[in-house]
Amino acid sequence: MKRRNFLRAAVVGAGVTAFGNTLTSGALAAPAQNGPSPYGPLRPPDANGIALPEGFTSRVVARSRQRVAGYVWHDAPDGGAVFADGTGWIYVSNSEIAPGGGASALRFDANGTITSAYRILADTRRNCAGGAMPWGTWVSCEEVDGGYAYECNPRGPASAAVRRPAMGRFTHEAAAADPVRKAVYQTEDISDGCFYRFLPTTWGDLSSGTLEVLVAGSATSGPFTWAKVPDPDGSPVATRNQVRGAKRFSSGEGLHYANDTAWFTTKGDNRVWQVNLLNNTYELAYDDSLVNPGTPPLTGVDNITGSGSGDLFVAEDGGNMEICIITPDDIVAPFLRISGQSSSEICGPAFTPAGDRLYFSSQRGTTGSSSGGITYEVTGPFRR
């Protein structure tokens, strides 16, 4: 993994929180290894069952099938993002159920008080992850064969959401915008999935454009190119099978972009990939089979986000129900752990614009059922 020299957080476009970094030149290095967390060890679980470092606190902000600000929060909360909203912010969250998935939002004032909650997307299927766009919209992705990406207004209503077929029909997982190259990257959650790039005809308008797929060899690092997907509709030939040499990834999951770099996770092999978009090369940022010595701290890799300090936060689907940190110094360590919820997964980590609050969900909570989802907020001295 190339050493990373990170910049501070920046706000891009219409109030979307984004985090930047630059890559220094140098030889390839080993993926991230076990080490001490910059936040110190985890304390015993708090009243919410969350083990956190010293100085951090948690609270529950929503529960599936329970009212929050008069709105019944959705089942199976999954991928999410935070959008600036005046002096406050909005957290959006997908619902990974079918039928009746979609996405909802929580609006907070400057003090972190929830002022409203509402639906922003309805009547879709297994909305897993997605991505915040620099112009202030949320792209929510269907994790089903022939699934669509939907563009939503975080401020609602659900009727304002628009299907974006030009972004391709496949088992969508996550999306991330690259304002430099005017591209939106996408992961595919299937065992022989691909990594895609969508180039809108007009930046800021996802209604038309060109869908491309990453082409590379079978190695875990090296150069890559992009090739056009002839038929983004994916019928009768799936998008991943239309281009010879398209690189296969074992069930793509979360995706995070920061200046000239995309990181994404693959749950089939517990890896975090790093794509250098300046040099058109890729490599491993983390691989649980290469952690030495000791037991890999991060397994069941899923959603991923970044902080202003350049730390990556990776949520686990299973594992120890942790969010782990990968630092710019290539150290991986637990940041938090949820106890008593071994039949769940952690989803939707996202920071506020100020970088002092982290939101995420336990998709099935203590019940192990989609109706038991819990959405949390963690506040504390995050590195910025």
VENLIN-V58315 format. One line per field, one symbol per residue. burial: b if it has 16 or more other ideal C-beta (glycine too) atoms within 10 Angstrom, else e. A space follows every 10 residues. Layout:
burial->???
//
This chain:
burial->bbebebeebe ebeebbbbbb bebeeeeeee bbbeeebbbe ebeebeebbb bbbeebebeb bbbbeeebee bebbbbbbbb bbbbbeebbb bbbbbbbeee bbbbbbbbee eeebebbbbb bbebbbbbbb bbbbbbbbbb bbbbebbbbb bbbbbbebee beebebbbbb bbbbbbbbbe eebbbbbbbb eebbbbbbbb eebeebeebe bbbbbbeeee eeebebbebe ebbbeeebbb ebbeebbbbe bbbbbbbbbb bbbbbbbbbb bbbbbbbeee bbbbbbbbee beeeebbbbb bbbbbbbbbb bbbbbbbebb bbbbbbbbeb bbbbbbbbee bebbbbbbbb bbbebebbbb bbbbbbeeeb ebbbbbbbbe ebee
//
